[in-house]
Amino acid sequence: MFFLKNSSKIGQASYIYNMKEKRKFKKRYVIIPLIVLAILIPVAISFFWPSPKGSDVVTSWYDIEDLDIIFDLTYLDNGEYIHDQHILDQQIDMINKAQDYIIIDLFLFNDDYDREKHTYPKSTQKFTDALIKKKNQNSNIDIVFITDPVNNFYGAYEQEVFTQMKNAGIDVIVTDLTKLRDPNFIYSGLWRVYIDWLGRSGLTWIPNLEDKTAPNVNIRTALEGVNAKGNHRKVIITDKEAMITSANPHDPSSYHANVAFRFKSNVITDLIKTEQMVGEISKYKGDKINQEYIQTNNIDNSMGKIRVLTEKQIYYALKENIDNAKQGDTIYVCTFYLCDFDILNSIIDASKQGVQVYMILDPNETALGTKLYGIPNRVAMNKMYKKSNGKINIRWYNSNEVQYHTKMMIFKNQDYMNIIGGSANFTRRNIKGFNLETDVEIKVGINTDIAFEMQAYFDKLWNNEGAGYTVDFDTYKDENIFKYWLYLFEESTGFGTF
């Protein structure tokens, strides 16, 4: 009896144990797939997120009525730094000459930096003062200022210059980046679903690393910045003319080397439409972007042809020009970043077909206060040089504490010179439809003043005519395999600063 009684208890205990294990198994069977789906679904949504309607624009070719190409350079001359800067003054001149409207779209526009370590010109305030002065002089002029949320640290605070503009009657639009595609779809997918809806308000306790005097930020605004995308455009449009440039009127960027294209052409009507798109995705309620450019003069003797490229169309135009280059043609590359895999491979292929390739690149010491350690340019160029069997000619801009911030390629054959330049670095993020970007493509005859001017600019830097603008390839050659693999990871996944 004792044995039977205990056997019954043991059997009952075993039954209860088995039932508990089955319940645990069922919970695991349900919970684990739910966790996997909770990760995979947001990532999939992010991966397939569409480009905003009205982005990825390529306009028709238009005649150029007037064109000025402006260069900013900082260089070392007999041990002294020379700051040969002109773009900001040209931008302010455009503001002063405008009568009916001004539309501005600028990526970096702030004075945030460590004042204990550096001193920069007050470029941002100078630009702001010019806009406010114009509005005070002409209250009927429509002025719209579009910018990236990085300047307000993604909603943590508002830059004083934006408050000044608003008080003067200028419309300030902070771009809604959530409408853009995600370069880092793994992180951004999870951020969109689980963090974005929490908003940006709340306790600010994290110090601003760029400027100790700036307000603190909170964890949600910092997490938004990790999405690493932006409205990277640098555009100024008035009723008289337009400028597309690589330069930001941003205090810490004041001494960078840049290029700007200031022009008059009917293409400006289409350029305005690309900015209307930014207003629409950012829920702008005003109508001050809805302007029309009216050509003032008939073009009898066009200086050449011009078209506007935005987002992915910049990549397609670059690829087309590289792939169409033939033996005896020349490609000149002048840029801050060059690391898109497809562009690199196309340039290598062109060099093997007898196309002469010359490149002036930034050595990537720093970007936006972040130490880059030569990534991506140094390690990417080391591999590119080897793959081309040394046929590609590379020099580094002698940048020191400034950046060779130009973003331009020049394609030269026996008849024409094509120039592509503007805001876009030659990276996956910049030319594959993740950032908002604006470039121009200019086509001129090989014997025109513009072609001679561009050739003279490149030759001056390449040959160090008058100063030490560039250094040879071996100065910054980097064969570090860890850095190379880190570059490959960052470029392909979006986990990175470029």
C-alpha positions as CSV (number, residue, x, y, z in Angstrom):
1,M,0.0,0.0,0.0
2,F,2.8,2.4,0.9
3,F,4.5,1.7,-2.4
4,L,1.3,2.2,-4.4
5,K,0.4,5.4,-2.5
6,N,3.8,6.9,-3.1
7,S,3.8,5.7,-6.7
8,S,0.5,7.6,-7.2
9,K,2.1,10.8,-5.7
10,I,5.2,10.4,-7.9
11,G,3.0,9.9,-11.0
12,Q,0.9,13.0,-10.1
13,A,4.1,15.1,-9.6
14,S,5.5,13.8,-12.8
15,Y,2.3,14.8,-14.6
16,I,2.4,18.3,-13.1
17,Y,6.0,18.7,-14.0
18,N,5.4,17.6,-17.6
19,M,2.5,20.0,-17.9
20,K,4.6,22.9,-16.6
21,E,7.4,22.0,-19.1
22,K,4.8,21.9,-21.9
23,R,3.6,25.3,-20.9
24,K,7.1,26.7,-20.9
25,F,7.8,25.1,-24.3
26,K,4.6,26.6,-25.6
27,K,5.5,30.0,-24.2
28,R,9.0,29.8,-25.8
29,Y,7.4,28.5,-29.0
30,V,5.2,31.7,-29.1
31,I,7.5,34.3,-27.6
32,I,10.7,33.6,-29.6
33,P,8.9,34.0,-33.0
34,L,7.2,37.1,-31.7
35,I,10.6,38.6,-30.7
36,V,12.0,37.7,-34.1
37,L,9.1,39.3,-35.9
38,A,9.3,42.4,-33.7
39,I,12.8,42.8,-35.0
40,L,12.5,41.7,-38.6
41,I,9.2,43.6,-39.5
42,P,10.6,47.1,-38.6
43,V,13.8,46.3,-40.4
44,A,12.0,45.1,-43.5
45,I,9.8,48.3,-43.5
46,S,12.9,50.4,-43.2
47,F,14.7,48.5,-46.0
48,F,11.8,49.0,-48.4
49,W,11.0,52.6,-47.4
50,P,10.4,54.6,-50.6
51,S,12.1,57.8,-51.6
52,P,9.9,60.9,-51.2
53,K,7.9,61.8,-54.3
54,G,9.7,64.6,-56.1
55,S,13.2,63.5,-55.2
56,D,15.7,61.8,-57.5
57,V,15.3,64.5,-60.1
58,V,17.2,65.0,-63.4
59,T,16.1,68.0,-65.4
60,S,16.3,68.7,-69.1
61,W,19.4,70.4,-70.4
62,Y,19.1,74.3,-70.5
63,D,21.2,77.1,-71.9
64,I,23.3,79.0,-69.5
65,E,22.9,82.8,-69.6
66,D,25.6,83.5,-67.1
67,L,28.0,81.3,-65.0
68,D,30.6,82.0,-62.3
69,I,32.6,79.3,-60.6
70,I,33.9,80.3,-57.3
71,F,36.6,78.6,-55.2
72,D,37.4,78.7,-51.6
73,L,41.0,77.6,-50.6
74,T,43.0,77.4,-47.4
75,Y,46.6,76.6,-48.0
76,L,50.1,76.9,-46.5
77,D,52.4,79.5,-48.0
78,N,55.9,80.0,-46.5
79,G,54.7,78.5,-43.2
80,E,51.7,80.8,-43.0
81,Y,48.0,79.8,-43.6
82,I,46.3,81.8,-46.2
83,H,42.5,81.8,-46.2
84,D,41.4,82.6,-49.8
85,Q,37.6,82.6,-49.2
86,H,35.0,84.0,-51.6
87,I,31.8,81.9,-51.6
88,L,30.2,83.5,-48.5
89,D,30.6,87.0,-49.9
90,Q,29.1,85.8,-53.2
91,Q,26.1,84.4,-51.3
92,I,25.5,87.6,-49.5
93,D,25.8,89.5,-52.8
94,M,23.0,87.3,-54.1
95,I,20.9,88.2,-51.0
96,N,21.5,91.9,-51.5
97,K,20.5,91.8,-55.2
98,A,17.3,89.8,-54.7
99,Q,14.0,91.7,-55.1
100,D,11.0,89.3,-55.0
101,Y,12.1,86.1,-53.3
102,I,14.9,84.1,-51.7
103,I,14.8,80.3,-51.2
104,I,17.7,78.8,-49.2
105,D,18.4,75.2,-48.3
106,L,21.6,74.7,-46.2
107,F,22.8,71.7,-44.3
108,L,25.1,73.1,-41.6
109,F,24.1,76.5,-40.2
110,N,25.2,77.0,-36.6
111,D,28.1,78.3,-34.4
112,D,28.5,75.2,-32.2
113,Y,32.1,74.4,-31.6
114,D,34.6,74.2,-28.7
115,R,35.7,77.8,-28.2
116,E,38.5,76.7,-25.8
117,K,40.3,75.0,-28.7
118,H,39.3,77.0,-31.8
119,T,38.3,80.4,-33.1
120,Y,36.4,80.8,-36.3
121,P,34.8,83.7,-38.2
122,K,31.1,84.4,-37.4
123,S,29.9,83.1,-40.8
124,T,26.5,81.9,-39.7
125,Q,25.6,85.2,-38.0
126,K,27.0,87.2,-41.0
127,F,24.7,85.3,-43.3
128,T,21.7,85.7,-40.9
129,D,22.3,89.4,-40.6
130,A,22.2,89.8,-44.4
131,L,18.9,88.0,-44.6
132,I,17.3,90.1,-41.8
133,K,18.7,93.3,-43.3
134,K,17.1,92.4,-46.7
135,K,13.8,91.6,-45.0
136,N,13.9,94.9,-43.1
137,Q,14.6,96.8,-46.3
138,N,12.0,95.1,-48.3
139,S,9.1,93.8,-46.2
140,N,7.4,92.3,-49.3
141,I,10.2,90.0,-50.3
142,D,9.4,86.3,-49.6
143,I,12.3,84.5,-47.7
144,V,12.3,80.8,-46.9
145,F,15.2,79.2,-45.0
146,I,15.3,75.4,-45.2
147,T,17.8,73.4,-43.0
148,D,18.6,70.1,-41.4
149,P,17.6,69.2,-37.8
150,V,21.2,68.6,-36.9
151,N,21.5,72.3,-36.3
152,N,18.8,72.1,-33.5
153,F,20.3,68.8,-32.4
154,Y,17.1,67.0,-33.7
155,G,14.7,69.1,-31.6
156,A,16.6,69.5,-28.3
157,Y,16.7,73.3,-28.7
158,E,16.5,76.0,-31.3
159,Q,19.5,77.9,-32.7
160,E,19.4,81.6,-31.8
161,V,19.9,82.5,-35.5
162,F,16.6,80.7,-36.4
163,T,14.8,82.6,-33.7
164,Q,16.2,85.8,-35.1
165,M,15.0,84.9,-38.6
166,K,11.5,84.0,-37.4
167,N,11.2,87.3,-35.5
168,A,12.1,89.2,-38.7
169,G,9.3,87.4,-40.7
170,I,11.5,84.8,-42.4
171,D,10.0,81.3,-42.7
172,V,12.3,78.7,-41.2
173,I,11.7,75.0,-42.2
174,V,13.4,72.2,-40.4
175,T,13.4,69.2,-42.7
176,D,11.5,66.1,-41.7
177,L,14.1,63.4,-42.2
178,T,11.7,60.5,-41.3
179,K,10.4,60.8,-44.9
180,L,13.8,59.9,-46.3
181,R,15.2,56.4,-47.0
182,D,17.3,54.8,-44.3
183,P,21.0,54.1,-45.1
184,N,21.3,52.1,-41.9
185,F,18.0,50.1,-42.2
186,I,18.8,47.8,-39.3
187,Y,19.0,50.6,-36.7
188,S,16.6,53.0,-38.3
189,G,13.9,50.3,-38.7
190,L,13.9,49.7,-34.9
191,W,14.2,53.4,-34.2
192,R,11.1,54.2,-36.4
193,V,8.9,51.7,-34.6
194,Y,10.1,51.8,-31.0
195,I,11.7,55.2,-30.4
196,D,10.4,57.9,-32.9
197,W,6.9,58.0,-31.5
198,L,8.2,59.0,-28.0
199,G,9.0,62.5,-29.3
200,R,11.9,64.8,-28.5
201,S,10.8,66.6,-25.4
202,G,11.9,65.7,-21.8
203,L,14.8,66.0,-19.5
204,T,18.0,67.2,-21.2
205,W,21.0,65.9,-19.4
206,I,23.5,64.9,-22.0
207,P,26.2,67.6,-22.7
208,N,26.6,68.9,-26.3
209,L,30.0,67.5,-27.3
210,E,30.5,70.1,-30.0
211,D,30.0,73.2,-27.9
212,K,30.1,73.3,-24.1
213,T,28.1,76.5,-24.1
214,A,25.2,75.0,-26.1
215,P,22.2,73.6,-24.3
216,N,22.2,69.9,-23.2
217,V,20.3,67.3,-25.2
218,N,18.2,64.3,-24.2
219,I,18.7,60.6,-25.1
220,R,15.9,60.6,-27.8
221,T,17.4,63.4,-29.8
222,A,20.8,61.8,-29.6
223,L,19.3,58.5,-30.8
224,E,17.7,60.3,-33.8
225,G,21.2,61.4,-34.8
226,V,22.4,57.8,-35.0
227,N,20.1,57.4,-38.1
228,A,23.0,59.3,-39.9
229,K,21.1,60.9,-42.7
230,G,20.3,64.5,-43.6
231,N,19.2,67.2,-45.9
232,H,22.7,67.8,-47.1
233,R,21.8,70.3,-49.8
234,K,23.5,73.7,-50.2
235,V,21.3,75.8,-52.5
236,I,20.4,79.5,-52.8
237,I,17.8,80.7,-55.2
238,T,16.6,84.2,-55.9
239,D,14.4,85.8,-58.5
240,K,17.7,86.8,-60.3
241,E,19.9,83.7,-60.1
242,A,20.9,80.6,-58.2
243,M,23.9,79.0,-56.5
244,I,24.7,75.3,-55.9
245,T,27.7,74.7,-53.8
246,S,29.6,72.4,-51.5
247,A,30.1,75.2,-48.9
248,N,28.1,75.6,-45.6
249,P,28.0,79.1,-44.1
250,H,28.8,77.4,-40.8
251,D,31.4,78.8,-38.3
252,P,33.6,75.7,-38.0
253,S,33.5,75.2,-41.8
254,S,34.6,78.8,-42.6
255,Y,38.1,77.8,-43.7
256,H,37.3,74.7,-45.7
257,A,38.1,74.4,-49.4
258,N,34.9,74.4,-51.5
259,V,33.5,75.2,-54.9
260,A,30.3,77.0,-55.9
261,F,28.4,77.4,-59.2
262,R,26.5,80.7,-59.5
263,F,24.3,80.9,-62.6
264,K,21.4,82.3,-64.5
265,S,19.4,79.8,-66.6
266,N,15.8,78.7,-67.1
267,V,16.8,75.5,-65.2
268,I,16.1,77.5,-62.1
269,T,12.4,77.0,-62.5
270,D,12.9,73.2,-62.2
271,L,15.4,73.8,-59.3
272,I,12.7,75.6,-57.3
273,K,10.4,72.5,-57.7
274,T,13.0,70.4,-56.0
275,E,12.8,72.7,-53.0
276,Q,9.0,72.6,-53.0
277,M,9.3,68.9,-52.4
278,V,11.3,69.5,-49.2
279,G,8.6,71.9,-48.0
280,E,5.9,69.3,-48.7
281,I,7.6,66.4,-46.8
282,S,8.3,68.8,-43.9
283,K,4.6,69.9,-43.7
284,Y,5.3,73.5,-44.5
285,K,2.0,75.4,-44.7
286,G,3.2,78.5,-46.4
287,D,3.4,79.3,-50.1
288,K,6.7,81.2,-50.3
289,I,8.5,78.4,-52.0
290,N,6.0,78.3,-54.8
291,Q,7.9,80.8,-57.0
292,E,8.7,81.1,-60.7
293,Y,12.0,82.1,-62.2
294,I,11.5,84.5,-65.1
295,Q,14.4,84.8,-67.5
296,T,15.4,88.4,-67.9
297,N,17.3,88.1,-71.2
298,N,17.1,86.1,-74.3
299,I,20.1,83.8,-74.7
300,D,21.7,84.4,-78.0
301,N,25.1,83.1,-77.2
302,S,24.8,80.4,-74.6
303,M,27.8,79.8,-72.4
304,G,27.0,76.1,-72.4
305,K,24.4,73.7,-71.1
306,I,23.3,73.0,-67.6
307,R,21.0,70.5,-65.8
308,V,20.1,69.9,-62.1
309,L,20.6,66.5,-60.5
310,T,19.3,65.4,-57.1
311,E,19.8,62.3,-55.0
312,K,20.2,59.1,-57.0
313,Q,20.3,61.0,-60.3
314,I,23.8,62.3,-59.3
315,Y,25.0,58.7,-59.2
316,Y,23.6,57.9,-62.6
317,A,25.2,61.0,-64.1
318,L,28.6,60.2,-62.6
319,K,28.3,56.6,-63.7
320,E,27.3,57.6,-67.3
321,N,30.2,60.0,-67.7
322,I,32.8,57.6,-66.3
323,D,31.5,54.6,-68.3
324,N,31.4,56.8,-71.5
325,A,35.0,57.9,-71.1
326,K,37.4,56.5,-73.8
327,Q,41.1,56.1,-74.3
328,G,42.7,59.6,-74.4
329,D,40.0,61.2,-72.3
330,T,40.7,62.5,-68.8
331,I,38.8,62.3,-65.5
332,Y,39.6,64.8,-62.7
333,V,38.2,64.0,-59.2
334,C,38.2,66.7,-56.5
335,T,36.4,65.6,-53.3
336,F,36.1,65.2,-49.6
337,Y,34.8,61.6,-49.7
338,L,35.2,59.0,-52.5
339,C,34.2,55.5,-51.4
340,D,31.0,54.3,-53.2
341,F,31.9,50.8,-54.5
342,D,30.3,51.2,-57.9
343,I,32.0,54.5,-58.6
344,L,35.3,53.2,-57.5
345,N,35.1,50.1,-59.7
346,S,34.0,52.2,-62.7
347,I,36.9,54.5,-62.3
348,I,39.3,51.6,-62.1
349,D,37.8,50.1,-65.2
350,A,38.1,53.4,-67.1
351,S,41.8,53.7,-66.1
352,K,42.4,50.2,-67.5
353,Q,40.8,51.3,-70.8
354,G,43.3,54.1,-71.2
355,V,41.4,56.9,-69.5
356,Q,43.8,59.2,-67.6
357,V,42.5,59.7,-64.0
358,Y,43.8,62.4,-61.6
359,M,42.4,62.7,-58.1
360,I,42.8,65.3,-55.3
361,L,41.3,64.0,-52.1
362,D,40.9,65.0,-48.5
363,P,43.0,62.8,-46.2
364,N,40.1,62.5,-43.8
365,E,41.6,63.6,-40.6
366,T,38.3,64.9,-39.1
367,A,34.7,65.6,-40.0
368,L,32.2,67.5,-37.9
369,G,34.6,67.3,-34.9
370,T,34.9,63.5,-35.3
371,K,38.3,61.9,-35.7
372,L,38.3,59.8,-38.9
373,Y,41.8,58.2,-38.8
374,G,41.9,58.3,-42.6
375,I,38.7,56.4,-43.1
376,P,37.4,56.1,-45.8
377,N,39.7,57.8,-48.3
378,R,43.1,56.6,-47.3
379,V,42.3,52.9,-47.1
380,A,39.9,53.0,-50.1
381,M,42.5,54.8,-52.3
382,N,45.3,52.4,-51.2
383,K,43.2,49.5,-52.5
384,M,42.1,51.4,-55.6
385,Y,45.7,52.3,-56.5
386,K,46.7,48.6,-56.3
387,K,43.7,47.4,-58.4
388,S,44.5,49.9,-61.1
389,N,48.1,48.8,-61.2
390,G,49.2,52.3,-60.3
391,K,47.6,53.8,-63.3
392,I,45.4,56.2,-61.2
393,N,47.2,59.4,-60.1
394,I,46.4,60.5,-56.6
395,R,47.4,63.4,-54.5
396,W,46.1,64.6,-51.1
397,Y,45.0,68.1,-50.2
398,N,47.4,69.6,-47.7
399,S,44.4,70.2,-45.4
400,N,45.9,70.1,-41.8
401,E,43.0,71.3,-39.6
402,V,40.6,72.3,-42.5
403,Q,38.9,70.1,-45.0
404,Y,39.1,69.8,-48.8
405,H,35.3,69.9,-48.8
406,T,34.9,70.2,-52.6
407,K,32.7,67.6,-54.3
408,M,33.3,67.6,-58.0
409,M,34.3,65.5,-61.0
410,I,35.4,66.8,-64.3
411,F,35.2,64.8,-67.6
412,K,37.3,66.0,-70.5
413,N,37.5,64.8,-74.1
414,Q,38.7,66.4,-77.3
415,D,35.4,68.3,-77.8
416,Y,33.8,68.9,-74.4
417,M,34.2,69.3,-70.7
418,N,31.5,68.0,-68.4
419,I,31.5,69.2,-64.7
420,I,29.4,67.6,-62.0
421,G,29.5,69.3,-58.6
422,G,27.5,70.5,-55.7
423,S,26.6,69.1,-52.3
424,A,27.1,65.4,-52.8
425,N,30.1,63.4,-51.6
426,F,30.8,60.3,-53.7
427,T,29.5,57.8,-51.1
428,R,26.6,55.4,-50.9
429,R,24.7,57.6,-48.5
430,N,25.1,60.8,-50.6
431,I,24.5,59.5,-54.2
432,K,22.3,56.4,-53.7
433,G,19.1,58.3,-52.6
434,F,19.4,58.4,-48.8
435,N,20.4,62.0,-48.2
436,L,18.8,65.0,-49.9
437,E,21.4,66.3,-52.3
438,T,21.6,68.8,-55.2
439,D,24.3,69.0,-57.9
440,V,24.6,70.6,-61.3
441,E,26.0,69.1,-64.4
442,I,27.6,71.6,-66.8
443,K,28.6,70.9,-70.4
444,V,30.9,73.4,-72.2
445,G,33.2,73.3,-75.2
446,I,36.8,72.4,-74.6
447,N,38.0,75.8,-75.8
448,T,35.6,77.9,-73.7
449,D,36.7,80.2,-70.8
450,I,34.9,77.9,-68.3
451,A,37.0,74.9,-69.5
452,F,40.2,76.9,-69.3
453,E,39.3,78.1,-65.8
454,M,38.6,74.6,-64.5
455,Q,41.8,73.2,-66.0
456,A,43.8,76.0,-64.4
457,Y,42.2,75.4,-61.0
458,F,43.1,71.7,-61.1
459,D,46.6,72.3,-62.5
460,K,47.3,74.9,-59.8
461,L,46.5,72.5,-57.0
462,W,48.1,69.4,-58.6
463,N,51.4,71.2,-59.4
464,N,51.5,73.4,-56.3
465,E,51.7,76.5,-58.4
466,G,52.4,79.4,-55.9
467,A,51.9,77.4,-52.7
468,G,51.8,74.0,-51.1
469,Y,48.3,72.9,-51.9
470,T,48.8,69.2,-52.2
471,V,51.1,66.4,-51.1
472,D,52.0,63.1,-52.8
473,F,50.1,59.8,-52.4
474,D,52.7,58.2,-50.1
475,T,52.3,60.9,-47.5
476,Y,48.9,59.5,-46.3
477,K,49.0,56.0,-47.8
478,D,47.4,53.6,-45.3
479,E,47.6,49.8,-45.7
480,N,46.0,49.0,-42.3
481,I,43.8,46.0,-43.0
482,F,41.6,46.6,-39.9
483,K,40.7,50.1,-41.1
484,Y,40.0,48.8,-44.6
485,W,37.5,46.2,-43.3
486,L,36.0,48.8,-41.0
487,Y,35.5,51.1,-44.1
488,L,33.8,48.2,-46.0
489,F,31.5,47.6,-43.1
490,E,30.5,51.2,-42.6
491,E,30.0,52.0,-46.3
492,S,27.9,48.9,-47.0
493,T,25.7,49.0,-43.8
494,G,25.4,52.8,-43.1
495,F,27.0,52.4,-39.7
496,G,29.4,55.3,-40.0
497,T,29.9,59.1,-40.4
498,F,30.2,59.2,-44.2
